[in-house]
C-alpha cells in the first residue's frame, strides 16, 4: 500500500512537472506580443535572453532541461519579431539593442518581478548589459557570454561570413528554417548585418559608455575558440564593468553553453546563488 502510494505520488509529481514543463505564454508588452517560458520555483529569478534571431527553444534547450528548478526561477524570452514574439517580423533599426532592453525590462515589470538576474548570450548579452546599465535598481546580477560592446572592421568581416544562410551547415540552419522559413530568415540576417555594418561605419559603438554604469556583479564567460567574438570583447567588458569577473573556457566556442552545458550551468548557478 505504501509502495502504491509513493508510486501514485511520483506519477503525480512527474505529470505535474511535465505539465508545467513547456507552456510558453504570451503577454502584450507596450505594442508587441511577447512570448516567454517560465520554469522553476527558486528564490532567484533569472531572465534569459537569446542570441540574434534565436528563440527560447533553439538557444536554451540545455538550460531549460538542466538548470536548477529549486534554486532558480527562469524566464526565457523570445525577442520582439523572433520565435513566438511574432507577428510582426524582426526589424533591425540602429537602436535595436536598446529597444530590446526596454522590452525585456517591461516584460519583467508585467510579470511583477521587481528584482532579477539576467543571463544573455551573444546579441542577448549586449541587451543584458544595456538593461543592467539602465535599470540598476531591478538587476541583481548578470552573466553574459559571446557579447560585445562595439564592432570593429574585423568583426564585420566575420559577420560577412555568417550573414549568408546558404553557407550555414544544415545542423545550424534547420532549427531556424523551422521557425522562420528560408525567405524571412535570409532577409533578417541580411538586415542584421547591414545594421551592424552601419554602426561600425559610424564609429562602432554599441554600448561602450553604458558599461561603467552597471552596478550589478557581472560574470563574463568567454570561449577561447569562439570564431565569432574575439577575446578582446570579453576583456573590454571585464575592464569597463566595475564589479565583473571573466572566466575563460579553453575549448569553448560561440555556443559554449550548449556544447559544455554542465560546466556552463555550474558556473552560472554558483554565480547566481552568490549574487
C-alpha positions in Angstrom: 0.0 0.0 0.0 2.8 2.4 0.9 4.6 1.5 -2.3 1.5 2.1 -4.3 1.0 5.4 -2.6 4.5 6.6 -3.4 4.2 5.4 -7.0 1.0 7.4 -7.3 2.7 10.4 -5.7 5.7 10.1 -8.1 3.4 9.8 -11.1 1.5 12.9 -9.9 4.8 14.9 -9.5 6.0 13.7 -12.8 2.8 14.6 -14.5 2.7 18.0 -12.8 6.3 18.7 -13.8 5.6 17.6 -17.3 2.5 19.8 -17.5 4.4 22.8 -16.1 7.2 21.9 -18.4 6.6 23.6 -21.7 3.9 26.1 -21.5 5.1 29.1 -23.4 2.8 32.1 -22.8 2.3 35.4 -24.5 1.7 38.8 -22.9 1.4 42.2 -24.5 4.3 44.4 -23.7 4.0 48.0 -25.0 2.8 47.5 -28.5 4.0 43.9 -29.1 3.1 40.3 -28.3 6.0 38.8 -26.3 6.4 35.1 -26.0 8.1 33.7 -22.8 8.6 30.5 -20.9 8.7 30.4 -17.1 10.2 27.3 -15.3 11.3 26.5 -11.7 10.3 28.0 -8.4 13.6 29.1 -6.9 14.1 32.2 -4.9 16.2 33.9 -7.6 14.6 34.9 -10.8 16.8 34.8 -13.9 15.7 36.4 -17.2 17.4 34.5 -20.2 18.0 36.4 -23.4 18.8 34.5 -26.7 21.1 35.5 -29.5 20.3 37.2 -32.8 17.1 35.6 -34.2 17.5 32.9 -31.6 14.5 31.6 -29.7 13.8 30.1 -26.3 14.0 26.6 -27.8 16.8 27.0 -30.3 19.2 28.7 -27.9 18.5 27.3 -24.4 17.5 23.6 -24.5 20.2 22.6 -22.1 19.3 25.4 -19.6 15.6 24.6 -19.7 16.3 21.0 -19.1 19.2 21.1 -16.6 19.4 24.4 -14.6 18.2 24.0 -11.0 14.5 24.5 -10.6 14.7 24.6 -6.9 17.3 27.4 -6.7 16.2 29.4 -9.7 13.0 30.7 -11.4 13.9 31.0 -15.1 12.1 33.3 -17.5 13.1 32.6 -21.2 12.1 35.3 -23.7 11.7 35.5 -27.4 12.8 39.0 -28.5 10.3 41.1 -30.5 9.9 39.7 -34.0 11.6 36.4 -33.0 10.2 32.9 -32.4 6.8 33.2 -30.8 7.0 37.0 -30.4 5.6 37.4 -33.9 4.0 38.9 -35.9 5.3 41.4 -36.9 8.7 40.1 -38.1 12.0 41.2 -36.7 13.5 44.5 -37.8 16.9 46.0 -37.1 16.8 49.8 -36.6 20.2 51.1 -35.4 19.0 51.3 -31.8 17.5 47.7 -31.8 19.7 46.6 -28.8 18.4 49.4 -26.7 14.8 48.8 -27.8 15.2 45.1 -26.9 16.4 46.1 -23.4 13.2 48.2 -23.0 11.0 45.3 -24.0 12.8 42.9 -21.7 12.6 45.3 -18.7 8.9 45.8 -19.4 8.2 42.1 -19.7 9.6 41.7 -16.1 7.5 44.6 -15.0 4.5 43.0 -16.5 5.3 39.7 -14.7 5.7 41.8 -11.5 9.3 40.8 -10.8 11.0 43.8 -9.3 14.5 42.3 -8.9 16.1 39.7 -11.0 19.3 38.5 -12.6 20.0 38.2 -16.3 21.7 35.7 -18.5 22.4 36.8 -22.0 24.1 35.1 -25.0 25.6 36.9 -27.9 23.1 39.7 -29.0 21.2 38.8 -25.9 24.3 39.5 -23.9 24.6 43.0 -25.4 20.9 43.6 -24.5 21.6 42.3 -21.0 24.5 44.8 -20.5 22.3 47.7 -21.7 19.4 46.6 -19.5 21.6 46.4 -16.4 23.0 49.8 -17.0 19.6 51.4 -17.5 17.7 49.6 -14.7 20.3 49.2 -11.9 17.5 49.1 -9.2 16.0 46.0 -10.9 19.0 44.0 -11.9 20.7 42.0 -9.1 23.5 40.3 -11.2 24.2 39.3 -14.7 26.1 36.7 -16.7 27.0 37.3 -20.4 28.9 35.3 -23.0 29.6 35.9 -26.7 28.8 39.6 -26.2 30.5 42.8 -27.4 30.1 46.5 -26.6 31.4 47.7 -30.0 32.1 46.4 -33.5 35.4 46.6 -35.4 36.2 46.2 -39.1 37.5 42.7 -38.3 34.1 41.9 -36.7 32.3 43.0 -39.8 34.4 40.6 -41.9 33.4 37.8 -39.5 29.7 38.7 -39.8 30.0 38.9 -43.6 30.9 35.2 -43.4 27.8 34.3 -41.4 25.2 36.6 -42.9 24.6 34.4 -45.9 22.4 31.5 -44.7 23.3 29.4 -47.8 26.7 28.9 -46.2 25.4 27.6 -42.9 25.6 23.9 -42.0 22.3 22.1 -42.2 22.6 21.3 -38.5 22.7 25.1 -37.7 20.2 26.1 -40.4 17.4 23.6 -39.9 16.1 24.8 -36.5 15.9 28.4 -37.8 14.2 27.4 -41.0 11.6 25.5 -38.9 10.9 28.8 -37.1 11.1 31.4 -39.8 11.1 29.8 -43.2 14.1 30.5 -45.6 13.0 33.8 -47.0 12.3 35.6 -43.7 15.5 34.2 -42.2 17.6 35.3 -45.2 16.1 38.8 -45.2 16.5 39.2 -41.4 20.2 38.0 -41.4 21.0 40.4 -44.2 19.3 43.3 -42.3 21.1 42.4 -39.1 24.4 42.5 -41.0 23.6 45.9 -42.7 22.7 47.5 -39.3 25.9 46.3 -37.7 27.9 47.5 -40.7 26.3 50.9 -40.4 27.1 51.0 -36.7 30.8 50.1 -37.5 31.0 52.9 -40.2 29.7 55.4 -37.6 32.5 54.6 -35.1 31.5 51.1 -33.9 30.0 52.0 -30.5 27.1 49.8 -29.4 27.1 50.3 -25.6 30.6 51.3 -24.5 29.5 54.1 -22.3 26.8 52.1 -20.6 29.3 49.6 -19.1 30.7 51.9 -16.4 27.1 52.4 -15.2 26.5 48.8 -14.4 26.1 48.3 -10.7 25.3 44.6 -10.7 28.0 41.9 -10.1 28.8 40.6 -13.6 30.1 37.3 -14.8 31.6 37.2 -18.3 32.2 33.8 -19.8 34.4 33.5 -23.0 35.1 30.5 -25.2 38.7 30.8 -26.3 37.8 29.1 -29.6 34.9 31.5 -30.3 35.1 32.1 -34.1 32.5 35.0 -34.0 33.5 37.1 -31.0 37.3 37.6 -30.4 38.6 37.6 -26.8 39.2 41.4 -26.9 35.5 41.9 -26.5 35.2 39.9 -23.3 38.3 41.7 -22.0 36.9 45.1 -22.8 33.7 44.3 -20.9 35.7 43.0 -18.0 37.8 46.2 -17.9 34.9 48.6 -18.1 32.2 46.9 -15.9 33.2 47.8 -12.3 32.2 44.6 -10.4 33.0 41.9 -13.0 35.0 38.8 -13.5 36.0 36.9 -16.6 36.0 33.1 -16.9 37.6 31.6 -20.0 36.7 28.1 -21.3 39.7 27.0 -23.3 37.7 24.6 -25.6 34.6 26.7 -25.7 33.3 28.2 -29.0 30.4 30.6 -29.5 27.8 28.1 -28.3 29.7 27.0 -25.2 26.5 26.9 -23.1 25.2 24.1 -25.3 28.4 22.2 -26.1 29.7 22.4 -22.5 26.4 22.9 -20.7 27.4 21.1 -17.5 30.4 23.4 -16.9 28.4 26.4 -18.0 25.3 25.6 -15.9 27.5 25.1 -12.8 29.2 28.4 -13.3 26.0 30.4 -13.7 24.2 28.6 -10.9 27.0 29.2 -8.4 27.3 32.8 -9.5 23.5 33.5 -9.2 23.5 31.8 -5.8 26.2 34.1 -4.6 25.0 37.3 -6.2 
